């Protein structure tokens, strides 16, 4: 698969999730839940969105520029997107 298409897809999805999160998430976002299902760690909205977006961008750029072990970078980008989706589902 063409690396440019994959990177563009990850960037687009990450930016779309970030914009959606900025619009719909509350000011304080739950990022960690304890075993009983209660929120145990909260972050400001901008910090939560930025950390997930940076994780996805770093994975995509690592995938694009790597010659070996490309899969681990792609997994990192996917984890960033999955964390964004989980954060949105839990907090909305």
C-alpha positions as semicolon CSV with decimal commas, in nm:
position;residue;x (nm);y (nm);z (nm)
1;X;0,000;0,000;0,000
2;X;0,122;0,348;-0,078
3;X;0,264;0,514;0,234
4;X;0,136;0,858;0,137
5;X;-0,223;0,734;0,128
6;X;-0,191;0,570;0,470
7;X;-0,035;0,881;0,626
8;X;-0,298;1,108;0,470
9;X;-0,572;0,881;0,606
10;X;-0,426;0,880;0,957
11;X;-0,380;1,259;0,951
12;X;-0,735;1,315;0,824
13;X;-0,890;1,081;1,080
14;X;-0,686;1,230;1,363
15;X;-0,776;1,587;1,272
16;X;-1,144;1,497;1,229
17;X;-1,153;1,324;1,569
18;X;-0,975;1,620;1,727
19;X;-1,223;1,871;1,587
20;X;-1,518;1,653;1,688
21;X;-1,372;1,615;2,036
22;X;-1,311;1,987;2,072
23;X;-1,673;2,059;1,988
24;X;-1,844;1,788;2,192
25;X;-1,618;1,695;2,486
26;X;-1,663;1,862;2,826
27;X;-1,390;2,093;2,960
28;X;-1,252;1,818;3,187
29;X;-1,214;1,482;3,011
30;X;-1,195;1,143;3,181
31;X;-0,887;0,963;3,050
32;X;-0,856;0,680;3,300
33;X;-1,117;0,460;3,467
34;X;-1,066;0,235;3,770
35;X;-1,181;-0,126;3,794
36;X;-1,523;-0,032;3,929
37;X;-1,592;0,200;3,634
38;X;-1,542;0,528;3,817
39;X;-1,329;0,806;3,665
40;X;-0,987;0,805;3,830
41;X;-0,793;1,056;3,619
42;X;-0,912;1,365;3,430
43;X;-0,733;1,606;3,198
44;X;-0,828;1,939;3,047
45;X;-0,990;1,897;2,707
46;X;-0,703;2,050;2,508
47;X;-0,440;1,831;2,673
48;X;-0,637;1,513;2,604
49;X;-0,699;1,602;2,240
50;X;-0,340;1,716;2,182
51;X;-0,184;1,403;2,332
52;X;-0,397;1,172;2,118
53;X;-0,333;1,373;1,802
54;X;0,043;1,384;1,864
55;X;0,046;1,008;1,922
56;X;-0,126;0,947;1,588
57;X;0,092;1,198;1,401
58;X;0,413;1,053;1,547
59;X;0,310;0,702;1,447
60;X;0,219;0,811;1,096
61;X;0,544;1,002;1,046
62;X;0,748;0,715;1,187
63;X;0,573;0,480;0,945
64;X;0,637;0,712;0,653
65;X;1,009;0,760;0,718
66;X;1,102;0,412;0,842
67;X;1,269;0,156;0,623
68;X;1,250;-0,131;0,870
69;X;0,987;-0,228;1,125
70;X;0,721;-0,013;0,965
71;X;0,444;-0,209;1,133
72;X;0,523;-0,087;1,486
73;X;0,483;0,275;1,376
74;X;0,154;0,197;1,208
75;X;0,033;0,027;1,526
76;X;0,128;0,340;1,724
77;X;-0,079;0,555;1,487
78;X;-0,372;0,314;1,518
79;X;-0,348;0,320;1,899
80;X;-0,371;0,700;1,892
81;X;-0,688;0,682;1,682
82;X;-0,840;0,410;1,899
83;X;-0,768;0,607;2,216
84;X;-0,940;0,910;2,059
85;X;-1,250;0,707;1,979
86;X;-1,262;0,548;2,327
87;X;-1,225;0,889;2,491
88;X;-1,510;1,028;2,283
89;X;-1,739;0,733;2,353
90;X;-1,674;0,738;2,726
91;X;-1,709;1,114;2,774
92;X;-2,004;1,201;2,549
